[in-house]
Amino acid sequence: MIFAALPEISAVQPMSGPVTGGTSVTVQGSKFVNTSSIFVSFDGLPVPATYVDQQHVVCISPTGIVPGNAMVEITLNDQQYSKQQHISFLFYGMSITASMCISFD
C-alpha cells in the first residue's frame, strides 16, 4: 500500500459523455503519483486510470450511471479518495430522434 498526499482534481476533459460509457476522460489536477492503484470514481463507481504525469491521468467513463452530474474523485491507493473538490462529469441520456412522413394521396 502506498501512502501519499491526497491528490487534488481541478478539471476533467471532456466534461460530459453518454450514459453508455466509453468516453476517454482526462483528469487534471495535482499530486498524482504513478502507482498500480490509480482509480477514478464517478459517483462511487471506480474505474482504473492510467498515469500520464503529475497533473494528468486518463480513464474511460463507466456505464451504469444515471443521467446527470456525477461527482469525480481520484485515489492513488484504492482506499483514500479525494473528496474536497466539487468536480463533476455530466452523463447524458441517448436521445432518439424519429421522423414520420404521412402522405395523403
C-alpha positions in Angstrom: 0.0 0.0 0.0 1.3 3.4 -0.9 0.7 6.4 1.3 1.0 9.8 -0.3 -0.6 13.3 0.0 -4.2 13.1 -1.3 -4.4 14.1 -4.9 -6.5 17.1 -6.0 -8.7 17.3 -9.1 -9.1 20.7 -10.9 -10.8 19.6 -14.1 -12.0 16.8 -16.3 -12.0 16.9 -20.1 -14.3 16.4 -21.7 -16.9 17.4 -19.1 -19.7 15.1 -20.4 -20.4 11.8 -22.1 -23.2 9.3 -22.7 -24.6 7.0 -20.0 -23.4 4.1 -22.2 -19.9 5.0 -21.0 -16.8 4.6 -23.1 -15.6 8.2 -23.1 -11.9 8.8 -22.7 -11.7 11.2 -19.8 -8.5 13.2 -18.9 -8.5 14.1 -15.2 -6.3 17.2 -14.4 -5.0 18.1 -11.0 -2.0 17.8 -8.8 -0.2 15.4 -6.5 -0.7 12.5 -8.9 1.7 9.6 -8.4 2.4 6.6 -10.7 1.0 3.6 -8.8 -0.8 0.4 -9.8 -3.8 1.5 -7.7 -5.0 4.7 -9.5 -8.7 4.7 -9.8 -11.2 7.5 -10.8 -14.6 7.3 -9.3 -17.8 8.5 -10.9 -20.5 8.8 -8.2 -18.8 6.0 -6.3 -18.2 3.7 -9.3 -14.4 3.3 -9.6 -12.7 2.7 -12.9 -8.9 2.1 -13.4 -6.9 5.1 -14.6 -3.6 5.4 -16.4 -0.9 7.8 -15.1 0.3 10.4 -17.6 2.2 12.8 -15.4 1.9 14.5 -12.0 -1.0 16.6 -13.3 -2.9 14.1 -15.6 -4.4 10.7 -15.6 -6.7 9.1 -18.2 -9.6 6.8 -17.7 -12.7 5.5 -19.5 -16.1 6.6 -18.2 -18.2 3.7 -16.9 -21.6 2.5 -17.9 -24.4 2.2 -15.5 -24.6 5.8 -14.3 -28.0 7.5 -14.4 -28.2 10.8 -16.5 -27.0 13.8 -14.6 -23.9 15.1 -12.9 -21.6 12.5 -11.3 -19.0 13.6 -8.7 -15.5 12.7 -9.8 -12.9 11.6 -7.3 -9.4 10.0 -7.6 -7.4 7.6 -5.5 -3.8 6.6 -5.7 -4.0 3.7 -3.3 -7.6 2.3 -3.9 -8.6 3.4 -0.4 -8.4 7.2 0.2 -10.3 9.3 -2.3 -10.1 13.0 -2.9 -13.4 14.5 -1.8 -12.6 18.1 -1.2 -13.2 19.2 -4.8 -16.5 19.6 -6.5 -15.6 18.4 -9.9 -18.4 16.6 -11.9 -18.9 14.8 -15.2 -22.2 15.1 -16.9 -23.7 11.8 -18.1 -26.4 12.4 -20.7 -29.0 10.0 -22.0 -29.0 9.0 -25.6 -31.8 10.8 -27.4 -33.6 9.2 -30.2 -35.0 11.3 -33.0 -37.7 9.9 -35.1 -39.5 11.3 -38.0 -42.6 10.3 -39.7 -43.9 11.3 -43.1 -47.6 10.8 -43.8 -48.8 11.1 -47.3 -52.5 11.7 -48.0 -52.8 10.7 -51.7 
